[in-house]
Amino acid sequence: MPSVTVDRPVTLDQATEALRAQLDNRYTVTPRGGGRRETIGVKHALELANVRLVHDGGSTTFRVRGGGLIINRVVNELGIARKVRAALRDSLTGTYEPS
């Protein structure tokens, strides 16, 4: 799953605000969970992406994947998930790790 790594701790609220600032107001950005199960849902019309925050010492990794049913997930992986990764990378100056 492609990810973006930021070499500093980033909170759920900071990541949510960074996405809202980078994406236009047609996208709905919703933080979910807390503690070790922090996620962000990003929705635009029928597109859906899920972002999972993984904290590792002094860095934060954002694992982004397209959401939805199987066929929609593939389309969303190539569409909205790619946009979300770019928004995180651009706003938080992270490094892109295609894995």
Buried (B, 14 or more C-beta within 10 A) or exposed (E): EBBBBBEEEBEBEBBBBBBBEBBEEEBEBEBBEEEEEBBBBBBBEEBBBBBBBEBEEEBBBBBBBBBBEEEBBEBBBEBBBBBBBBBBBEBBEBEEEEE
